[in-house]
């Protein structure tokens, strides 16, 4: 699994291991965190390969190809502050990274699952969004590295499928939240929760009337596993998300109530190309996968708030003396690439 140390990927690693699978985790740790998979260290069915999917897959991993049943591509920064920090790398992760993982799946004779995104719909003119909708994306805007990158990744996946090279499945994932999100994720749930807990002003972009549909991470993982296991494969992409649509102002009100925060609300200009409405049509997922979200927003937010409360108390370990140089070099390298 590529991106296995990320927010969503680490939860998927847990679920696969719980099902008895062996997991080969690939991550560059640009946005993934070792803390997310620390509890898996020592598990004989879990193995970590630290590499960037833009580079050729490690030889040690390629040698395991004969034992790989599925390749899951969750590699790519998914929050605007992270993917816009290095747009070239974001685009190449989607394109080169997907091609490298497709080639690994082809070598292994494995099925391939691409974690795509609702961002392929852009700022949609059709509501709710069905899989047939082709989207309204600005190809030269600041979000295009991710939006167009994922559209290109889907193209590659289905080109390999049409050529009979790899059996592919594509999940278009809508807003997902839950434990293991990064405090600096930059998306609305993490922003609002961390600001409310810290007693800081809560930032609303625009007038707050824009909508999102929030799916709890456990529900999303269940949908991905059903899509991966589905036989025969679906004819095209499948939306996975929660169809309950909520205004940003409504989300803020719920978080303030749950955290008992006294934070004030401040407004900032809406980011360029920020979608005004976002809601998945999950009719296809219901019919093919027998799947729909089960976790209510109140329960999901409580678990997420608890996670961020623990995060605020967590102190990162001090690197060992013999690791100081490498640790500093990694930080310096990240800073030079604009990802620190």
C-alpha positions as CSV (number, residue, x, y, z in Angstrom):
1,X,0.0,0.0,0.0
2,X,1.4,3.4,-1.0
3,X,0.7,6.2,1.5
4,X,0.2,3.7,4.3
5,X,1.5,6.0,7.0
6,X,-1.0,8.8,6.1
7,X,-4.2,9.6,7.8
8,X,-6.4,7.4,5.7
9,X,-3.7,4.9,4.7
10,X,-2.8,4.0,8.3
11,X,-6.4,3.2,9.1
12,X,-6.6,1.0,6.0
13,X,-3.4,-0.8,7.2
14,X,-5.1,-1.5,10.5
15,X,-8.2,-2.9,8.8
16,X,-6.2,-5.1,6.4
17,X,-4.1,-6.5,9.2
18,X,-7.2,-7.2,11.3
19,X,-8.6,-9.2,8.3
20,X,-5.5,-11.3,8.3
21,X,-3.7,-9.8,5.4
22,X,0.0,-9.1,5.0
23,X,0.7,-5.4,4.4
24,X,3.7,-3.9,2.6
25,X,3.6,-0.3,3.4
26,X,5.3,2.3,1.1
27,X,5.6,5.9,2.3
28,X,7.9,8.8,1.9
29,X,6.8,10.6,5.1
30,X,6.4,13.9,3.4
31,X,2.9,14.1,4.9
32,X,2.5,10.6,6.4
33,X,3.8,10.2,10.0
34,X,5.7,7.4,11.7
35,X,3.5,7.9,14.7
36,X,0.5,6.7,12.7
37,X,2.0,3.2,12.2
38,X,4.2,3.0,15.3
39,X,1.8,0.5,16.8
40,X,2.4,-1.8,13.9
41,X,6.1,-2.2,14.5
42,X,7.0,-5.7,15.3
43,X,3.9,-7.1,13.6
44,X,5.2,-10.0,11.4
45,X,2.6,-9.3,8.8
46,X,3.6,-5.6,8.4
47,X,6.6,-4.3,6.5
48,X,7.6,-0.7,5.8
49,X,9.4,0.5,2.7
50,X,10.4,4.2,2.9
51,X,10.5,5.6,-0.6
52,X,8.8,8.1,-2.9
53,X,6.4,6.6,-5.4
54,X,7.8,9.0,-8.0
55,X,10.9,6.9,-7.9
56,X,11.2,3.3,-9.1
57,X,9.9,0.9,-6.6
58,X,12.6,-0.6,-4.3
59,X,14.1,-3.8,-5.7
60,X,13.3,-5.6,-2.4
61,X,9.6,-4.8,-3.0
62,X,9.7,-5.7,-6.7
63,X,11.1,-9.1,-5.7
64,X,7.9,-9.7,-3.6
65,X,5.7,-9.1,-6.7
66,X,4.8,-12.7,-7.0
67,X,3.2,-12.6,-3.5
68,X,1.3,-9.4,-4.0
69,X,-2.5,-9.7,-4.5
70,X,-3.5,-6.0,-4.6
71,X,-1.8,-2.7,-5.0
72,X,-3.5,0.2,-3.2
73,X,-2.5,3.8,-4.2
74,X,-3.2,6.3,-1.4
75,X,0.0,8.2,-2.0
76,X,-0.4,12.0,-2.4
77,X,-0.9,15.0,-0.1
78,X,-4.6,15.6,0.0
79,X,-4.9,19.0,1.8
80,X,-4.5,22.2,-0.1
81,X,-1.7,23.7,2.1
82,X,0.3,20.5,1.6
83,X,-0.3,19.8,-2.0
84,X,0.2,23.4,-3.0
85,X,3.5,23.6,-1.1
86,X,5.2,21.7,-4.0
87,X,2.7,21.6,-6.9
88,X,5.2,19.9,-9.3
89,X,5.8,17.1,-6.8
90,X,2.0,16.7,-6.2
91,X,1.3,16.4,-10.0
92,X,4.2,13.9,-10.4
93,X,3.0,11.9,-7.5
94,X,-0.3,11.5,-9.2
95,X,1.1,10.7,-12.6
96,X,4.5,9.1,-12.2
97,X,3.6,7.6,-8.9
98,X,0.4,6.0,-10.3
99,X,2.3,4.7,-13.3
100,X,5.0,3.1,-11.1
101,X,2.4,1.4,-9.0
102,X,0.4,0.3,-12.0
103,X,3.5,-1.3,-13.3
104,X,4.1,-3.1,-10.0
105,X,0.5,-4.3,-10.1
106,X,1.0,-5.5,-13.7
107,X,4.2,-7.3,-12.7
108,X,2.4,-9.0,-9.8
109,X,-0.8,-9.8,-11.7
110,X,-2.6,-7.9,-8.9
111,X,-5.7,-5.8,-8.8
112,X,-5.1,-2.1,-8.4
113,X,-7.1,0.4,-6.3
114,X,-6.7,4.1,-6.8
115,X,-7.8,6.5,-4.1
116,X,-9.0,9.3,-6.3
117,X,-11.0,12.3,-5.0
118,X,-14.1,14.4,-5.3
119,X,-11.8,17.2,-6.4
120,X,-12.0,15.7,-9.9
121,X,-15.5,17.4,-9.9
122,X,-13.9,20.8,-9.2
123,X,-16.4,23.5,-8.3
124,X,-19.4,21.4,-9.5
125,X,-22.2,22.7,-11.6
126,X,-24.2,19.5,-11.0
127,X,-25.5,18.7,-7.5
128,X,-25.2,16.2,-6.0
129,X,-22.3,14.8,-7.9
130,X,-22.7,11.5,-9.7
131,X,-19.9,9.4,-11.2
132,X,-21.1,10.4,-14.7
133,X,-20.5,14.1,-14.1
134,X,-17.2,15.2,-15.8
135,X,-16.5,18.1,-13.5
136,X,-15.7,21.8,-13.6
137,X,-12.0,22.1,-12.9
138,X,-9.7,25.1,-13.5
139,X,-6.7,23.5,-15.2
140,X,-4.4,26.4,-14.5
141,X,-5.5,27.3,-11.0
142,X,-3.6,26.8,-7.7
143,X,-5.6,23.6,-7.0
144,X,-5.0,22.1,-10.4
145,X,-1.8,20.2,-9.4
146,X,-4.1,18.0,-7.3
147,X,-7.4,18.1,-9.2
148,X,-5.9,17.5,-12.6
149,X,-3.3,15.2,-11.2
150,X,-6.0,12.9,-9.9
151,X,-7.9,13.1,-13.1
152,X,-4.7,12.1,-15.0
153,X,-4.2,9.2,-12.5
154,X,-7.7,8.0,-13.2
155,X,-6.9,8.2,-17.0
156,X,-3.8,6.0,-16.5
157,X,-5.7,3.5,-14.4
158,X,-8.4,3.0,-17.0
159,X,-5.9,3.0,-19.9
160,X,-4.1,0.1,-18.2
161,X,-7.5,-1.6,-17.7
162,X,-8.6,-1.1,-21.3
163,X,-5.2,-2.6,-22.5
164,X,-5.8,-5.7,-20.3
165,X,-2.7,-4.9,-18.3
166,X,-4.2,-4.4,-14.8
167,X,-7.6,-4.8,-13.2
168,X,-8.3,-1.4,-11.7
169,X,-10.8,0.1,-9.3
170,X,-11.2,3.8,-8.6
171,X,-12.7,5.3,-5.5
172,X,-13.6,9.0,-5.6
173,X,-13.3,10.0,-2.0
174,X,-15.2,12.9,-0.5
175,X,-14.3,14.8,2.6
176,X,-13.1,12.3,5.3
177,X,-12.2,13.1,8.9
178,X,-11.3,11.4,12.1
179,X,-8.4,10.4,14.4
180,X,-4.8,10.7,12.9
181,X,-5.6,13.9,10.9
182,X,-2.7,16.3,11.2
183,X,-3.3,19.5,13.1
184,X,-1.8,21.4,10.1
185,X,-4.0,19.5,7.6
186,X,-5.6,22.8,6.5
187,X,-9.0,21.4,5.8
188,X,-12.1,22.6,7.6
189,X,-12.6,19.9,10.3
190,X,-9.0,19.9,11.5
191,X,-8.9,23.7,11.4
192,X,-12.1,24.3,13.3
193,X,-11.4,21.6,15.9
194,X,-7.8,22.7,16.7
195,X,-8.7,26.4,16.8
196,X,-11.7,25.7,19.1
197,X,-9.6,23.5,21.5
198,X,-6.9,26.1,21.6
199,X,-9.3,29.0,22.3
200,X,-8.1,30.7,19.1
201,X,-10.3,32.6,16.7
202,X,-12.1,30.1,14.4
203,X,-11.5,31.0,10.7
204,X,-14.3,30.8,8.3
205,X,-13.5,31.4,4.6
206,X,-16.1,33.3,2.7
207,X,-19.5,33.7,4.3
208,X,-19.5,30.0,5.5
209,X,-22.5,29.1,3.4
210,X,-20.4,26.7,1.2
211,X,-21.2,23.1,1.9
212,X,-19.2,19.9,2.5
213,X,-20.2,16.3,3.3
214,X,-18.2,14.7,6.0
215,X,-17.5,11.0,6.2
216,X,-15.9,9.4,9.3
217,X,-12.7,7.5,8.5
218,X,-13.9,4.1,9.7
219,X,-16.9,4.2,7.3
220,X,-14.6,5.3,4.4
221,X,-12.2,2.4,5.1
222,X,-15.1,-0.1,5.1
223,X,-16.1,1.3,1.6
224,X,-12.6,0.9,0.2
225,X,-12.3,-2.7,1.4
226,X,-15.7,-3.6,-0.2
227,X,-14.6,-1.9,-3.4
228,X,-11.3,-3.8,-3.4
229,X,-13.0,-7.1,-2.8
230,X,-15.9,-6.6,-5.3
231,X,-16.3,-9.2,-8.1
232,X,-16.8,-8.4,-10.9
233,X,-15.1,-5.0,-10.8
234,X,-17.3,-1.9,-11.2
235,X,-17.6,-0.4,-14.6
236,X,-16.0,2.9,-13.6
237,X,-15.2,5.1,-10.6
238,X,-17.3,4.8,-7.4
239,X,-18.1,7.7,-5.1
240,X,-17.4,7.1,-1.4
241,X,-18.6,9.7,1.0
242,X,-21.4,10.9,3.3
243,X,-24.3,12.4,1.4
244,X,-25.4,14.5,4.4
245,X,-24.6,18.0,3.3
246,X,-23.6,20.6,5.9
247,X,-22.8,24.3,5.7
248,X,-19.4,25.3,7.1
249,X,-21.1,27.6,9.6
250,X,-23.2,24.6,10.8
251,X,-20.0,22.6,11.3
252,X,-18.5,25.4,13.4
253,X,-21.6,25.6,15.6
254,X,-21.4,21.8,16.3
255,X,-17.7,21.9,17.1
256,X,-18.1,24.9,19.4
257,X,-20.9,23.1,21.2
258,X,-19.0,19.9,21.7
259,X,-15.7,21.6,22.8
260,X,-17.5,24.2,24.9
261,X,-15.2,26.7,23.2
262,X,-15.5,30.4,23.6
263,X,-13.6,31.1,20.5
264,X,-14.7,34.0,18.3
265,X,-15.3,33.5,14.6
266,X,-13.3,35.5,12.0
267,X,-13.8,35.6,8.3
268,X,-11.2,35.5,5.6
269,X,-11.5,35.7,1.8
270,X,-12.5,32.4,0.1
271,X,-9.5,30.7,-1.5
272,X,-9.3,30.6,-5.3
273,X,-11.4,27.8,-6.9
274,X,-12.7,26.7,-3.5
275,X,-15.9,24.6,-4.3
276,X,-19.1,26.1,-3.2
277,X,-21.1,22.9,-2.9
278,X,-19.9,19.3,-2.4
279,X,-22.2,16.3,-1.9
280,X,-21.8,12.8,-3.3
281,X,-24.4,10.7,-4.9
282,X,-23.6,7.3,-3.5
283,X,-26.4,5.4,-5.3
284,X,-23.8,3.3,-7.1
285,X,-21.9,2.4,-3.9
286,X,-25.1,1.4,-2.2
287,X,-26.1,-0.9,-5.2
288,X,-22.7,-2.4,-5.9
289,X,-21.1,-2.5,-2.5
290,X,-24.1,-2.5,-0.2
291,X,-22.3,0.4,1.5
292,X,-23.3,3.6,3.2
293,X,-21.9,5.6,6.1
294,X,-23.0,4.5,9.6
295,X,-21.3,7.0,11.9
296,X,-23.2,10.1,12.8
297,X,-21.5,13.4,12.7
298,X,-21.8,13.9,16.5
299,X,-20.1,10.6,17.3
300,X,-17.4,11.2,14.6
301,X,-16.7,14.7,15.8
302,X,-16.4,13.5,19.4
303,X,-13.8,10.9,18.5
304,X,-11.9,13.5,16.4
305,X,-11.9,16.1,19.1
306,X,-10.6,13.5,21.6
307,X,-7.8,12.7,19.1
308,X,-6.8,16.3,18.8
309,X,-6.9,16.7,22.6
310,X,-4.4,13.8,22.9
311,X,-2.3,15.4,20.1
312,X,-2.0,18.6,22.1
313,X,-0.5,16.7,25.0
314,X,1.8,14.6,22.9
315,X,5.5,15.5,23.0
316,X,7.6,14.1,20.1
317,X,10.5,11.9,21.2
318,X,14.0,13.5,21.0
319,X,16.1,11.8,18.3
320,X,18.9,9.6,19.5
321,X,22.4,11.1,19.5
322,X,23.5,9.0,16.5
323,X,20.4,10.1,14.6
324,X,20.9,13.8,15.1
325,X,22.7,14.4,11.8
326,X,20.2,12.4,9.7
327,X,17.3,14.0,11.5
328,X,18.6,17.5,10.8
329,X,19.3,16.6,7.2
330,X,15.8,15.3,6.7
331,X,14.3,18.5,8.1
332,X,16.7,20.7,6.0
333,X,15.8,18.7,2.9
334,X,12.1,19.1,3.5
335,X,12.6,22.9,4.1
336,X,14.5,23.3,0.9
337,X,11.7,21.5,-1.0
338,X,9.1,23.8,0.6
339,X,7.5,21.0,2.6
340,X,8.7,21.6,6.2
